[in-house]
Amino acid sequence: MEKDQLPALEYVMRNKVPVTDVGTMMGGAGYRADVFAAAANFLKKREKEYVLVLHMQIPLSLLLLRLLSYAVFC
């Protein structure tokens, strides 16, 4: 993970990946999400939408609505 990608990693860790209880982790049970893969997916999706906006294949207003829905529902 590069230094400029750390904010995305922090965002994903706080808002996208479910937190596992410490007792569950110590017991070896439960699902442990790969935060690095989640951050890479998040960055890839953002870059793809940015490219679509640059080529005007998607209206800027629609992109803003998508970003707002990510912030509200995620």
C-alpha positions as CSV (number, residue, x, y, z in Angstrom):
1,M,0.0,0.0,0.0
2,E,1.4,3.3,-1.1
3,K,1.4,6.4,1.2
4,D,-1.1,8.2,-1.0
5,Q,-3.5,5.3,-0.6
6,L,-3.6,5.3,3.2
7,P,-6.7,7.6,3.4
8,A,-8.7,5.1,1.3
9,L,-7.5,2.3,3.6
10,E,-8.6,4.3,6.7
11,Y,-12.0,5.1,5.2
12,V,-12.6,1.4,4.2
13,M,-11.5,0.2,7.7
14,R,-13.8,2.7,9.4
15,N,-16.9,2.6,7.1
16,K,-16.9,-0.4,4.9
17,V,-15.5,-3.4,6.7
18,P,-17.4,-4.9,9.6
19,V,-15.6,-4.9,12.9
20,T,-15.0,-8.3,14.5
21,D,-15.3,-8.7,18.3
22,V,-12.0,-9.3,20.0
23,G,-13.4,-12.3,21.8
24,T,-14.4,-13.8,18.5
25,M,-11.0,-13.1,17.0
26,M,-9.2,-14.7,20.0
27,G,-11.4,-17.8,19.7
28,G,-10.4,-18.2,16.1
29,A,-14.0,-18.0,14.9
30,G,-15.7,-15.3,12.8
31,Y,-15.0,-13.6,9.5
32,R,-11.9,-11.5,9.1
33,A,-12.2,-9.2,6.1
34,D,-9.2,-8.3,4.0
35,V,-9.0,-4.6,4.4
36,F,-6.3,-4.2,1.8
37,A,-8.3,-5.9,-0.9
38,A,-11.4,-3.8,0.1
39,A,-9.3,-0.6,-0.1
40,A,-8.0,-1.7,-3.6
41,N,-11.6,-2.4,-4.8
42,F,-12.7,1.0,-3.4
43,L,-9.9,2.8,-5.2
44,K,-10.5,0.9,-8.4
45,K,-14.2,1.8,-8.4
46,R,-13.4,5.5,-7.7
47,E,-10.9,5.6,-10.5
48,K,-13.3,4.0,-13.0
49,E,-16.0,6.5,-12.2
50,Y,-13.5,9.4,-12.5
51,V,-12.5,8.2,-16.0
52,L,-16.2,8.0,-16.9
53,V,-16.7,11.6,-15.8
54,L,-13.6,12.7,-17.8
55,H,-14.9,11.1,-20.9
56,M,-18.4,12.5,-20.1
57,Q,-20.0,9.1,-20.4
58,I,-21.7,9.8,-17.1
59,P,-23.1,13.2,-16.1
60,L,-21.4,14.8,-13.2
61,S,-24.7,15.2,-11.3
62,L,-25.2,11.4,-11.5
63,L,-21.7,10.9,-10.1
64,L,-22.4,13.3,-7.2
65,L,-25.6,11.4,-6.4
66,R,-23.7,8.1,-6.4
67,L,-21.0,9.5,-4.1
68,L,-23.7,10.9,-1.7
69,S,-25.4,7.5,-1.7
70,Y,-22.2,5.8,-0.8
71,A,-21.7,8.2,2.1
72,V,-25.2,7.8,3.4
73,F,-25.9,4.1,2.9
74,C,-22.5,2.6,3.5
